[in-house]
Amino acid sequence: MTIASGRPAPSVLSAPSPARLLPGDMAGLASVGLRTRKLRAGLSALGIAIGVAAIVAVLGLASSSQSVLLAEISHLGTNLLTVTNGQTFTGANAELPEAAPGMIGRLPGVTMVDAIGAVSNVNAYRSPAIPAYRTNAISVDAATLGLPAVAGTSIAQGQYLNAATTHEPVAVLGATTARLLGFDRIQPGMRIWVGGQWFYVTGILNPAVYAPEIDSAVLVGFPAAEKYLTFDGHPSEIYVRTTSNDQAVTTRVDSLLGDEANPEDPGQVTVSQPSAALTAQADAKGALDTLFLGLGAVALLVGAIGVANIMIISVLERRQEIGLRRALGATRGQIRIQFLAEAVLLSLAGGIIGVIAGAVATAAYARGHSEAVVIPPDAWAGGLGAAVIIGAAAGLLPAIRAARLSPVQSLWSI
């Protein structure tokens, strides 16, 4: 049969081409299978949510803690070096010379030098009525007048030692010492029992990030320690500040401190950089974070098995639907994409819930510890990406099985 133009007429029996599914239609079609099985879908998504929440929380908490530490290091600077007394060949504690701070102060690039000296066999108590054995591990140290500025701390309450009080029975408490002794503020006439006599308390320090030994100490002036506590005058730790923001100068001073502090026995001197120790501490925490990330990966694996299980069961239960759609013209590819989209959508829903739960847990912990809330993009983006990949991997085999079902055999089970 032809028409007037001579072209052959289209056959009335030719099959129409299958309709194309737009992304929006595919998303709606995929969500139908999940909405009709809400409980089963929710339980399957729970494993994905737990795994993603663990990943986001671990990375978020690590980043929050590190941001506080790095901000503290940036604020305090990396130009602080400490010199401590080491050990002799016999294993006894060595002594730094009394002149060590003055000799160190003459080094090029050194801007400030201050020290503390451990007062041996002297303890501090709230009152003489406290049993002698309840020392609370509080040390008594002689301190120089510029110590807070050099060590990176400041006065929280009251006043620090000055030229007058450094010769008198006057003490300043570290942050931990004040808490252990039950003091939260400075009041007139406040005093503590040190070495068998009363010392008046004039100040409380803020926590010293670079010098935690100061936090658990009672600080008195060098002259007062020698006069009232039989202190021998030898420093036990010297704090050295170099030219700011010049790592080359700090490194050069570091190499000279041992010889300068104790020219006779440089090997009995220990030199360290607190900022480097804090950075290493932050890196060490990463090893523990890896363990928790592994647990999150296990939870994701369990979630993937759950998603694969629900999709296989869904294919078996929906053979009639698959047969009917095939009979109405749906291609194998469309069936395959439908079930694959369901698996991805299920995993993505679990991933979104996990990201929200992990972010909330990170915010709650960080706020409770007065830390900034930092959730790196790698955490939530990686969690969502892992959820999508796991959903696609878990749903691939069920989708292939669904596409291979014969329309006739599927409709026979109706």
Buried (B, 14 or more C-beta within 10 A) or exposed (E): EEEEEEEEEEEEEEEEEEEEBEEEEBEEBBBEBBEEBEEBBBEBBBBBBBBBBBBBBBBBBBBBBBBBBEEBBEEBBBBBBBBBBBEEEEEEEBBBBBEBBEBBBEBEBBEBBBBBBBBEEBBBBBEEEBEEEEEBEBBBBBBBBBBBBBBBBEBBBBEBBEEEBBBBBBBBBBBBBBBBBEBEEBEEEBBBBBBEEEBBBBBBBBBBBBBBBBBBBBBBBBBBBBBBBEBEEBBBBBBBBBBEEBEEBBEBBBEBBBEBBBEEBBEBBBBBBBBEEBBEEBEEEEEEBEEBBEBBBBBBBBBBBBBBBBBBEBBEEBBEBBBBBBEEEBBEEBBBBBBBBBBBBBBBBBBBBBBBBBBEBBBEBBEEEEBEBBBBEEBBEBBBEBBBBBBBBBBBBBBBBBBEBEBEEBBEEE
